[in-house]
Amino acid sequence: MVTVLDGGLATLLEARGHDLGTGHLWSARLLATAEGCEAIRAAHGEFIEAGAEVSTTASYQASAAGFLSAGINCAGLIERSVEAARAASKGSAGLVAGSVGPFGACLADGSEYTGRYGRSRARPRLPGEAPDKPAAPEPGKTAALVDDAIGRASEVTSAVAEGALGLEAVPWLVQFQAPRCAALASAGCDVLAMETLPCAADAVALAAVANALRHPCWVSFSVRRDGMHLVSGEPLAAACAAALSVPGLAVVGVGVNCCHPSAVSRALAALGAVVDRLRPSSGAASPHVASGGRSSLASAVARCRRGDAFPTVLLAYPNAGEAWDAAARDWVPVARGEDGATPGLDDWRRLAEEWKAAAAGHPLALGGCCRAGPDVVAVLRAAADAQRPASNVA
């Protein structure tokens, strides 16, 4: 069974005329006003109407430092992103996924496309932070969470040796990400969407935080066009193995997102092989069709919360495959016949079938990222329904 995710929330908001600015918040900027929250809720609603079973919150770049740099009081705003998604999905069985972007996205300087900070032992200064100002001490609960997560991350050793991964940044990444994840979890998101991760350090740090919180999450990487390497250059398989090697069972899914659609099939095959090796009981041979009409992802999340065994879901939600025109500051389609051509809707139908085959029987969740709108989600919904069984078994 295929779970249908939503598409690119921020780019849909921009398409509907909302100015998200060029700063450090992106769609999270709209959380500061009632009108902005209503716009976010309406965008979620468009994806749900198109067939999405998951609403991903407008918190990808939300951070205290980012709000501060924009002169916005951040109190309760990350939680508000969950409320907007929940309001849109009211009356449906859809999941709310709390979006947690990589540290590089909060720098808003292009670091999320390189992940170079993953090998740095010192955290780069965030926008809005005064130079040489010591960090405020963490509250008691957050400090305990950070300590737990760092302890879990320190046990990831074999995957590092296997893939020559750079995990030097993990301790300070845990400190940065823990309050964001805790806010989303306490606000009631069903699953944490740790997404567009450019380096292994991001993935290990976030998986450690989710396991310390004991809150279901998925870990999704940003990969090169070959589908086999992160944008940092680290091997996708090794980075995935590192994330799954963090003690605990909070990671219910692994995937790729905001990559070119042509990279997805190879990435899914690589991820599936890692799952089969590290979690053989949750691989393709295990039953993964949900009961009562629930999606495979929803079933895995529910089982994780109960402490039951669950299948590891593979996820893929690429961007629209367009190219960024820096001079025009706009996305432009790549003509058919050229390298990296932008897929049309008919191509998305074909690609969905290819991705189902590449998943090789693993439970699968498909959606879109930047510039993939409700029309793409509707195509994926049709592809998912084409093979949906008439009756489900647990």
Residue pairs with C-beta under 8 A, 6 or more apart in sequence:
1 288
1 289
1 290
1 295
1 296
1 363
1 384
1 388
1 389
1 392
2 296
2 352
2 356
2 364
2 365
2 366
2 380
2 383
2 384
2 387
2 388
3 53
3 54
3 295
3 296
3 297
3 298
3 313
3 363
3 364
3 365
3 366
3 384
4 51
4 52
4 53
4 54
4 295
4 365
4 366
4 367
4 377
4 380
4 381
4 384
5 52
5 53
5 54
5 56
5 97
5 315
5 317
5 365
5 366
5 367
5 368
5 377
6 44
6 47
6 48
6 52
6 54
6 55
6 56
6 367
6 368
6 377
7 47
7 50
7 52
7 317
7 367
7 368
7 369
7 372
7 373
7 374
7 376
7 377
8 319
8 320
8 368
8 369
8 370
8 371
8 372
8 373
9 27
9 40
9 43
9 44
9 47
9 56
9 58
10 20
10 26
10 27
10 58
10 60
10 370
11 331
11 370
11 371
11 372
11 373
12 43
12 46
12 47
12 373
12 374
13 20
13 27
13 30
13 39
13 40
13 43
14 20
15 373
16 39
16 42
16 43
18 30
18 36
18 39
20 26
20 27
20 29
20 30
21 29
21 70
23 29
23 66
23 69
23 70
23 108
23 127
24 61
24 63
24 65
24 66
24 69
24 70
24 106
24 107
24 108
24 126
24 127
24 128
25 61
25 62
25 66
25 67
25 70
25 72
26 60
26 61
26 105
27 40
27 58
27 60
27 61
28 58
28 59
28 60
28 61
28 62
28 66
28 67
28 77
28 78
28 81
29 36
29 70
29 72
30 36
30 37
30 39
30 40
30 58
31 37
31 40
31 58
31 59
31 62
31 77
31 78
31 80
31 81
31 84
32 67
32 72
32 77
37 80
37 83
37 84
40 58
40 81
40 84
40 85
41 84
41 85
41 87
41 88
42 88
44 55
44 84
44 85
44 88
44 89
45 88
46 373
46 374
47 55
47 374
47 377
48 55
48 88
48 89
48 92
48 94
49 374
50 374
50 375
50 377
50 378
50 381
51 377
51 378
51 380
51 381
51 382
51 384
52 94
52 367
52 377
52 381
53 93
53 94
53 95
53 295
53 297
53 298
54 94
54 95
54 96
54 97
54 297
54 365
54 367
55 85
55 86
55 88
55 89
55 94
55 95
55 96
55 97
56 85
56 97
56 99
56 193
56 195
57 81
57 82
57 84
57 85
57 96
57 97
57 98
57 99
57 184
57 189
57 193
58 81
58 84
58 85
58 99
59 78
59 81
59 82
59 98
59 99
59 100
59 180
59 184
60 99
60 100
60 101
60 105
60 195
60 196
61 101
61 105
61 106
61 108
62 74
62 77
62 78
62 81
62 180
63 106
63 126
63 176
63 180
64 74
64 179
65 106
65 126
65 127
65 128
65 129
66 106
66 108
66 126
66 127
66 128
67 73
67 74
67 77
68 74
68 128
69 126
69 127
69 128
78 180
78 183
78 184
78 187
79 183
79 184
79 186
79 187
81 98
81 99
81 184
81 187
82 96
82 98
82 184
82 187
82 188
82 189
83 187
85 96
85 97
85 189
86 96
86 188
89 95
89 96
93 293
93 294
93 298
95 190
95 191
95 295
95 297
95 298
95 301
96 188
96 189
96 190
96 191
97 189
97 190
97 191
97 192
97 193
97 218
98 181
98 184
98 185
98 187
98 189
98 191
98 192
98 193
99 193
99 195
100 177
100 180
100 181
100 184
100 192
100 193
100 194
100 195
100 206
101 112
101 195
101 196
102 112
102 115
102 196
102 197
102 198
102 199
102 202
102 222
103 111
103 117
103 123
103 169
103 173
103 176
103 177
103 202
104 110
104 111
104 112
104 113
104 114
104 115
104 117
104 198
104 202
105 111
105 112
105 196
106 126
106 127
106 176
107 117
107 124
107 126
107 127
108 127
111 117
111 124
111 198
112 196
112 198
112 222
113 198
113 222
113 231
114 198
114 231
114 232
115 197
115 198
115 199
115 201
115 202
115 222
115 230
115 231
115 232
115 234
116 199
116 232
117 123
117 124
117 169
117 199
117 201
118 166
118 167
118 168
118 169
118 198
118 199
118 200
118 201
118 202
118 232
118 234
119 166
119 168
119 169
119 199
119 201
120 168
120 169
121 168
121 169
121 172
122 172
123 169
123 172
123 173
123 175
123 176
125 131
135 175
137 143
138 146
138 175
138 178
138 179
141 182
142 178
142 179
142 182
145 178
145 182
145 209
145 212
145 213
146 174
146 175
146 178
148 212
149 174
149 178
149 205
149 208
149 209
149 211
149 212
150 170
150 171
150 174
150 208
152 208
152 211
152 212
152 246
152 247
152 248
153 167
153 170
153 171
153 174
153 204
153 205
153 207
153 208
153 246
155 245
155 246
155 247
156 167
156 204
156 242
156 245
156 246
158 245
159 165
159 238
159 241
159 242
159 245
160 167
160 242
162 238
162 241
163 200
163 234
163 235
163 237
163 238
163 239
163 241
163 242
164 234
164 238
165 200
165 201
165 234
165 238
165 239
165 242
166 199
166 200
166 201
166 232
166 234
167 200
167 201
167 204
167 242
168 201
169 199
169 201
169 205
170 201
170 204
170 205
170 208
173 201
173 202
173 205
173 206
174 205
174 208
174 209
177 205
177 206
177 209
178 209
178 212
181 192
181 206
181 209
181 210
181 213
181 215
182 213
184 192
185 192
185 213
185 215
190 216
190 298
190 301
191 215
191 216
191 217
191 218
191 252
191 297
191 301
192 206
192 210
192 215
192 216
192 217
192 218
193 217
193 218
193 220
194 202
194 203
194 206
194 207
194 210
194 217
194 218
194 219
194 220
195 218
195 220
195 257
195 258
196 220
196 221
196 222
196 257
196 258
196 369
197 203
197 206
197 219
197 220
197 221
197 222
197 230
198 221
198 222
198 230
198 231
198 232
199 230
199 231
199 232
199 234
199 239
200 230
200 232
200 234
200 238
200 239
200 242
200 243
203 219
203 221
203 239
203 240
203 242
203 243
204 242
204 243
204 246
206 217
206 219
206 243
207 217
207 219
207 243
207 244
207 246
207 248
207 250
207 251
208 246
210 216
210 217
210 248
210 250
210 251
211 246
211 247
211 248
211 249
211 250
211 251
212 248
213 250
214 248
214 250
215 250
216 250
216 252
216 300
216 301
216 304
216 305
217 250
217 251
217 252
218 251
218 252
218 253
218 254
218 255
218 313
218 315
219 240
219 243
219 251
219 253
219 254
219 255
220 253
220 254
220 255
220 256
220 257
220 315
220 317
221 230
221 236
221 239
221 240
221 254
221 255
221 256
221 257
221 267
222 230
222 231
222 256
222 257
222 258
222 259
223 229
223 230
223 231
223 236
223 256
223 259
223 263
223 267
224 230
224 231
224 259
224 263
225 259
225 260
225 262
225 263
225 340
226 263
226 266
227 236
227 256
227 259
227 262
227 263
227 264
227 265
227 266
227 267
227 270
228 235
228 236
228 237
228 266
228 267
228 270
229 235
229 236
230 236
230 239
236 256
236 267
236 270
236 271
237 270
237 271
237 273
237 274
240 254
240 270
240 271
240 274
241 274
241 277
241 278
243 251
243 254
244 251
244 254
244 274
244 275
244 278
244 279
244 312
245 278
249 304
249 310
250 304
251 312
252 297
252 300
252 301
252 304
252 310
252 312
252 313
253 297
253 300
253 312
253 313
253 314
253 315
253 365
254 271
254 274
254 275
254 312
254 313
254 314
254 315
255 267
255 268
255 271
255 313
255 314
255 315
255 316
255 317
255 365
256 263
256 264
256 267
256 268
256 271
256 315
256 316
256 318
257 315
257 316
257 317
257 318
257 319
257 369
258 317
258 318
258 319
258 369
258 370
259 267
259 318
259 319
260 318
260 319
260 321
260 340
261 318
261 319
261 321
261 343
261 347
261 348
261 351
262 321
262 340
263 318
264 316
264 318
264 351
264 354
264 355
264 358
265 354
265 355
265 357
265 358
266 358
267 316
268 314
268 316
268 355
268 358
268 359
268 364
269 358
269 360
271 314
272 283
272 284
272 314
272 358
272 359
272 360
272 362
275 282
275 283
275 312
275 314
275 362
276 283
276 284
279 312
281 309
282 309
282 310
282 311
282 312
283 311
283 312
283 362
284 359
284 360
284 361
284 362
285 361
286 311
287 311
287 393
287 394
288 296
288 299
288 300
288 311
288 362
288 363
289 296
289 389
289 392
289 393
289 394
290 296
290 298
290 299
290 392
290 394
291 299
291 392
291 393
291 394
292 392
293 392
294 302
294 392
295 365
296 311
296 313
296 363
296 364
296 365
297 313
297 315
297 363
297 365
299 310
299 394
300 310
300 311
300 312
300 313
300 363
303 309
303 310
304 310
311 362
311 363
312 362
312 363
313 362
313 363
313 364
313 365
314 359
314 362
314 363
314 364
314 365
315 364
315 365
315 366
315 367
316 355
316 364
316 365
316 366
316 367
317 365
317 366
317 367
317 368
317 369
317 372
318 368
318 369
318 372
319 368
319 369
319 370
319 371
319 372
320 331
320 342
320 343
320 368
320 370
320 371
320 372
320 376
321 334
321 340
321 341
321 342
321 343
322 331
322 332
322 333
322 334
322 342
322 371
323 331
323 332
323 333
323 334
323 340
323 342
324 330
324 331
324 332
325 331
325 332
331 370
331 371
333 342
334 340
334 341
334 342
335 341
335 342
336 342
336 344
343 351
345 375
345 376
345 379
348 376
348 379
348 380
349 379
349 382
349 383
352 366
352 379
352 380
352 383
352 384
353 383
355 364
355 366
356 364
356 383
356 387
366 380
366 383
366 384
367 377
367 380
368 376
368 377
368 380
